[in-house]
Amino acid sequence: MRLAALRYAVPPGLPSRTGCDACGAPVGLTHPWPALGPAARCGHCRARVGPPPATVELAVLAAAVLLALAGPPGGALPALIWWLGWTIPAILVDLAVHRLPDRLTVPAAAGTWLLLGVAALDADPEHWLRAVIGGAGLAFFFASTAVLLGRRGFGLGDAKLALSVGALLGWYGWPVLLFGLVLTFGLSALVSLGLLATRRANWSTHLPFGPFLLIGTTAALLLAT
């Protein structure tokens, strides 16, 4: 996960990162330590590489604990695990450079839909139908705002992430989908108001929406299922 966040946390149009920004030392599966460890430091110049130290590890640990203690019931659990595995690094990229890369959101959506389809073989087909409608409908809504409102709307990366968000929430029912959206937009509004009140942002400041989708979706699944 740390490698994915490191590689794709670059502005749009630039190639994926393959090494340390400070000294150019390669970072990858063949040169993993200590850059891909919790310290997140280049092994040559000791500059910080990728997401802040321990953030990826803490996010994974928190997700694992929540799933172990209060994971949603039913056959959709593998889909949720898959989704978290791709979405956590995508959110770290969104926080760093305000974009959700296709190389993370598309596999997240494809795998989630596939695993929900497999789960539907032993469940009520209505679950799968709701997942399809929820995912496609939510993605269409986000994409529509991007087309109609431009920078004032959501990004296309948010729309691609919504494909999996809507499917996961829709699987468990329309009330869960609605609850997840209320949590997501409510949290976004609270954070925005807090930043405005403390003058750390203004009305034109663009906040990444991916983190709110992750938190709202996970909270809804844990609280409402």
Secondary structure, DSSP 8 states (H G I E B T S, - for coil): -HHHHHHH-S-TTS----B-TTT--B-BTTB-TTTTSTT-B-TTT--B-SS-TTHHHHHHHHHHHHHHHH---STTHHHHHHHHHHHHHHHHHHHHHS---HHHHHHHHHHHHHHHHHHHTTS-HHHHHHHHHHHHHHHHHHHHHHHHHGGGS--HHHHHHHHHHHHHHHHT-HHHHHHHHHHHHHHHHHHHHHHHHTTS--TT----SHHHHHHHHHHHHHHH-
